[in-house]
Amino acid sequence: MSFKAYEEYKDSGVEWLGKVPAHWPVSRLKNSTVSCQNGVWGDDPQGDINDVICVRVADFDRSSMTVDISNPTYRNIRDSDLESRLVEKGDLLLEKSGGGEKQPVGFVCLYEHEAKAICANFIARIKLAEHMSPSFWRYVHAAGYSIGLNIASIKQTSGIQNLDQHSYLNESAAYPTFKEQTTIAAFLDHETARIDALIEEQQRLITLLKEKRQAVISHAVTKGLDPNVPMKDSGVEWLGEVPAHWVKKRLKNISPFITVGIVVNPSSYISEDGLPFIYGGEVKEGFIDLTKVRKISRKDSLTNNKTILQKDDLITMRVGYPGITAVVPAACEGGNCASVMLLKRGSFNSSWLCYVMNDRLIRHQVEIVQYGAAQKQFNIADAIEFWLYTPPANEQNLIAEYLNEEEALFRELTNNNFEAIKLLKERRSALISAAVTGKIDVHDWQPPEASQTAAEPAEASA
């Protein structure tokens, strides 16, 4: 579905707006407002009438550009602040402090609730002027944010981003009539909802793929690949039967040497150059993330010869998300590791054992022995006693080969879903921008009947 352009355009004189419909005035964002007032944090709840919902940046639903108060924070606000800073339905909330490299400060949400609230001191409440559609201006700010309109107004001090709201509100926007604003907002509500539904479907498919992948791995490492092989009772109710010829072994009887990575002042070995120095944070399920890996000099690595890495060793995260295991790649050969469990390579197939370590059988045993409130961890003395059923070497190879092929297929399918989500988000952003800058004419748009709603969202082009 595509839309026509307006009959006549003019140059807005503003880079991000480009040409706008000839009858649309262009003015500062601040002219859509009557006030922009900072929020207040108040005091701890007192159980009286001054306890009200305090909207935080964490309550911003960035996908719908609205505020989610399903899990509200309450603060006690003095009477004078309640009178002057109350947030009402139809107000916009501007994030003025916080943000980060990937999510800069300056996002705007619409407050759509009847509930009495104030906003926290990292947020400014924007009251709109008369004949300004709250939903429309929510989309205007979203369009500006998507192209970085807020960036020039960000100042960073003490590691936190602060938005100069006066500077930001001096940026320009196009001003359709109130009637057009209302229609554009309704159009975008409808179309973004359709795109969001498609995104949700893609996310659901990703979840299903993850579940299917785990089921395939679990079946292969606990039941094998031959459906006709004789089975025996594992002795574990949830595990059920396992192939009769598989041997129950403990980790200490599978790997020739199991140890912990460098634990005494590992940071003292960090070098500007050298070989990979793997910490738990780099260990992902099945692989090691080398994008930001630390380095250790060859000399220091040799000094800690018990934990020198070889290709096809296994590294298991011991602290944080204990149990996650990866195979050491050739790129890490000669490097070292810190605060992880290292299983030296042996006569087993490393890929096969990695799949087993990441499956429920071992993860369940990790959960039994792990300890710690803030950060979960386990002791090597417990881990070497973890048990599993071991197939013969040739069967390990077949299982590893099969699962590697399945893993590549699941990865391809998942990447396709992520790419679809990316394209849908880009389409959504482009549609919003096209509508609020007048690149498409939807002033006479009417919501279609439910039975006539198309499966595909509208194209963001003239």
N, C-alpha and C positions, 0 to 999 in steps of 0.2 A: 504494500500500500504506500503510495507516494502522494505528495501534496503540492499544489500549485504555489507559485510565488505571489507576492503582492504586486499590484499593477505598476506601482511607481516607488522607486527607492531614492535615497539621498545618502551622501557620504556623511557618516556620523562624526568624522574627525577623531574617532577613538579607535585605536588599533584592535582591541579585542571584540569590538562591536562590528567593525567594517561598515558596510552599507546597511541601512535600516529603512523600514517603510517610511515613505515621505511624510506621513502625518504623525509619526511618532516623535515626540520631543526627546532630546537627550539631555540629561542633567546628572548631578552628583547623586550618589546613593543616599547621602544624608537627607536629600529632599524628599525621600520616601518615608522619613522618620520624623517623630516629634521629640524623641529622646533616646539616648543610649547610655544606660546607667549600670555601673558595676554592681555585681552581686555582693553578698555578705555571708560569712560562714556562721556567725552566731555562736551560741553556746550549746553544751550538751543538753539533750531533751530533759525537761523538768516535769513532764506529765501534766502540763496545763495547756490553756488555750493558745499559748504562744509557740507551742510545738507544731511546726509545719514542715511539709516536704521541702527538702533542699535539693534542687536539681544540680547534679555534678556532670562533668564532661563524660564520665563513664556511663551516664544515662542517655547519651546521644546515640540514636540509631542512625548511623551514617548512610545506610542503604535507603531508608525512607525519608531521611532528613527530618525526623520528628524526635520527640522525647519519649523515652520508655520509663514509666514510673511503676512498673510491675514489682520492682524490688526497691522501694523508696528509702531514702535516708532522711531522718527527721532531725531538725535542729531547733533550738529555742531562740526565737528572734524577738528583740525588743519592739515595743509598740511603734516607735518612730520609724524603724526600718520596715516594719510590716506595712505601714501607711504609704511609704515612699517607694518601696522596692518590690511590691507584690507582683508576681508573674501571673498574667491572666491569659485565658484562651485567645489565641491569635497573635500573641507576642512572639518575636523571634529571639533566639538566644545565640549569642556570638561567643565562641571560644576565644578568649583573649590571652590566656597563658597556658603553657603546656606544650603539646605538639612534639614533633621529632623529625628526623631526617626523612622518613618515609611518609609521615602524616603531619605536615606542618600545621601550626596553629592558625585559626581563622575560619574554622568550619561553622556553619550556621544551621540551626534546627528550628522547627516550628513547634510551639507548645500548643497542643490541641485538647488539653484536658480542662475539665471544670474544677478540678481539685485545687484548693488554695496552696500556693507554693512561692518560694523565693528561689533565686539561683545562687550558687556558690561564688566565692570571690575570684575564681578563675574564669568567670563567665560574665558577660554584659547583657542586660535585657534591653531589647530594642522594641520600642513602641512605634507602631506604624502610623503614618498620617492618615487623614480621612481619604476615602476612595482609593486605598491601597489594599490590594488583595494579599492577605498573609501567605496563602499557598503560592501565588505567583512569585512573590518576592523571595520565598524560600528557594524556588527554582532559579531565580536570578543569581542569588548568592552561590548556589551549587554550581551553576555554569561558570561563574567567575573563579570559584575555587578549583575547578577542574583544569583551568588553564593558568593557574598560579597568580590570579589577580591580587591575592593577599600577600604574596611573597615580599613585595617592595616595602610593605608596612611592618615587617617582622624585625624585631630587635632581640638579640640574644645576650642575656647576662646571666652569670652564675649557672650556666648549663641549662637554662630553661628559656624557651621562646616566649616572647611577649609581643602581642599585636598592638600597634598604635592604632586604636580604633578610629581616631579622628582622621588620621592619614588614610586609612582604609575606606572610610565612608566618603572621602573626597574623590574616590574613583567614580567613573561614570557608568551609567546604565541607560537603556532605552525605556521610555514611559508610554506604553500603549494606554488606551482609555481603560477605565475601570471595567467596563463591560468586556473588552478584549482580554484584560488581565484574568478575569473570572473564567472566561471560556478557555484560554490557554492553559490555566491551571487545571481545569477539569479534564482537558485533553491529555495533559501530561500525567495526571493522576491515573487515568485509564490506561494509557500506553505503558507507563513505567510499571504498573501493576502486572501487565501482561508479560513484560520482559522479565520482571522479578520472578514470575511463576516459572518461566523457562529456565532461569538461573537456578531456582530451587530444584527443578527436575534434574538438571545436570549434577547438582550437588548430591541429590539422592542417588543418582547412578554411581557417583564416585564412592559413596558409602557402601553401596551394594557390591561394587567391585572389590573394595577392601575386605568385606566379609567373605566374598567368594574366594579371593586370593588366600586368605587365612585358612579357609576350609580345605582348599586344595593342598596347601603346605602341610597342614595338620594330618590329613589323611595319608599323604605320601610318607611322612616320617614316623607314623605310628602304625599304619596298616600295610605299607608297601604298595607296589604297583601291580602285583599279580593278584587278581580277585579270586583265583582258584587255589592259592597256597594254603596249606593246613594252618589253622590258627590255634592259639592257646590263651587261656585266661591270664590277663596281666596282673590280676589281684587288686586292681584299682577300678572301682565301680564306674567312674566317669570315663575312664580310658577304654574299658572293655577288653576285647581280644586283640592280640598282636600276633604276627607271624610266628609259628612254632619254632622255627630255626633261628630266630633272633635271640641274641644273648644279652641278658641284663648286666650292665656294667656301670661303674661309677666313673665320674670324670677323671679321677686320679689314676684310673686303670686304662684310660683311653689316650690322654695326652701324656707325653713323656715328662713334661715339666710344667707345672702351673705355679705362677707367682703373681705378686702384686707389682705394679709399676713403681717408679721412683716416688717415695712418699716423704722423704726428708728433704725439706727445702727445694722442691723441684724447680721453683721459679729462679733459683740461683743458676740453673743451667741454661736458661733461655738465652739464645744468641740471635744476633741480627741475621747471620747467615749460617748455613749448615744443612743438616738433615732434618726430616720431619720429626717433631716432638709431640706425640699424640696425647691429648688429655681426653677425659670422658666426654666433653662437649662436642668433640669431632666424631664420636662414634654414633653412627646412625644404624638403623636396622638393615644389616647386610652390606654396608659400605662405610668408608671413612671419608668425611668431608674435608678436603684438603685446601679449600678456598682461602681460609684464614689461619692455616695451621702455624703453630709456633715452630721455632727451629732450635736445634741443639748441635753444638760443634761435634765433628767426628771424634775428636779426642775425648770429650766428655761422655759421648755415647759409649765409646770403648771402655771408659773407666767404669761405667755401669753395665758391665758385660752380661749380667744375668737377665737384663730386660731389653737387650738389643733386639730389634725387630727383624724378622725374616719374612719373606713372601710366604703367604699361606698360614702364618700364625693367626690366631684368633684373639681379638681384644673384646672384652666385655665391660660395659659401663658398670662401675661399682657404686658410685654415689650419684644421687639425683634421680635418675630413671634406671635403677639397677636391673641388670639382666640383658639389656640391649647389646647385641653382639655383631661384630663385623669381621670380615676376612681382611688381613693385611695385604695390600696390593704391592706390586713390585716397586712402585714409587716411594714406598716407605722403607725399603730394604736398608738396613744399617742404622736406621733411626732409633728412637727410643720412645718410652711412654711413661706417663705419670698418673698415679691414683686410679688405675684401672686393673682389671684382672687380665693377665696374659696367659694364654694357653698355647704352648709351643706346638708347632706342627709335628705330626707323627705319621703313622702308617694309615691313618684315616683320611677320608676325603674332606678337605676343609670346608668346602661349600655345603656338603651334607651336614656336617656338625653345626655349621652356622645356622642352617635352617632349623635344626633341632633346638639349638639354644634359644632361638627367637620364638619357638612354638610354646604352646600352653604347658606342655609337660615340664619343661625347665622353669618357665615363668612362674608356675604354681609353686615350685620348690623355692624359688627366690622370694616369693611373697611370704612364705612360712618363716624364713630366717632373717628377713630384712628388719631393720630397726631404725629409730630416729624419727623425730617429729617434723622438724623443718626440712631435713633432707634424708630421704631413705637411703640405706646402704646395707651391705652385707660383708661378712668376714670370709676371707679365703678359706679358712679352716672349715667353714660350713659348705662352701661352694664345691670343694673337691669331693665332697660326699654326694653331690647331686647324681642321680642315676638316670639311665635311659636304656632303651632297647637298641642293640647294635646289630645291623645286618652285616653280612660278609662284604668285603671290600668291593667286589664287582657290583654288588647291589647298591652300595653307597654311591658308586659312580653313576649308575643308571638313574637313581633318585635325584642326584644333584643335577645331572644333565636335563632330566625332565622338568625339574623345578626352575632351572635357569631359563628354559624355553618358555615355561608358563609365566615366569616373572617378567620376561621381556614383553609378552603379549599383554599382561595386565598393565604394565607401565605405558605401553603404547595407547591402550584404550583410555587409561586415566589421563594421560597427557592430552588426548583428543577432547576429553570432557573439560579439562582446565582451559584449553584453547577456546572451546565454545563459550565458556563462562567469560573469558577475557573479551571475546568479540561482542558478546551480548552487553557487557558493561560499557564497552566503547560505543556501541550503538545507542545505549541508554543515554550516555553523556552527550553524544552528538545530537540526539533528538531534543534533549532539554535545551542545549545551546541554540539549536536551530529555531526552536519555538520562541524563546525569550528574546532573541535578537531579530526576529522577524524574517528569517530566511525561508520559513514556510508560513503560509497563510491558513490559519485554522480558526479565523474569527467566527465562521458560521458552522463550526463543527458541532455535531450532535452525538451523544453517546448511542452506539448501536444497540439494537435489541440483543438480549443474551444469546438467542438462537442464531444470530447472524455474526457473532464475534468471531473474527478470523483467528487462526492459530498463530499466525506470524505477526509480530509487532510492526508498526509503521516504520518506513524508511525515513531517516533523518536527512532528506534531500529535497530540493525543490522539484 
